[in-house]
Amino acid sequence: MTNYYDIIKAPIITEQTTKLIESQNKYTFKVDRKANKVEIKKAIEAIWEVNVLSVNTMNMKPKFKRMGKYEGYKSAYKKAVVQLAEGQKIDAFTV
């Protein structure tokens, strides 16, 4: 992958991910499905200029959703949980 912004799609901000940030300094992102851990680490370090200690990834399966008479599936995606070095933070998660 050439562009770091193509690897990191969006931050995932939920109650659970906010608790992970506060307690363990771990940040969660939606990433490209073809990206591996090394590429994700390089992209996070280049975009936000932080030190990444570890990267955990998981493939999220499509979920079945129904809205009235319409039904279908939400898109599948890859999720990455990134742990930063002590004392560092990413400003994209602060509101």
Number of C-alpha atoms within 10 A of each C-alpha: 12 8 8 16 15 12 22 20 14 14 16 17 14 10 8 10 19 17 13 16 18 10 9 11 19 23 23 24 21 19 22 19 15 9 16 16 14 10 16 24 19 15 20 21 15 13 12 12 13 16 17 18 12 14 18 13 19 12 12 13 12 12 10 10 11 9 7 6 5 7 10 11 11 11 10 12 14 17 22 25 19 21 22 22 13 11 7 13 19 16 8 10 14 8 4
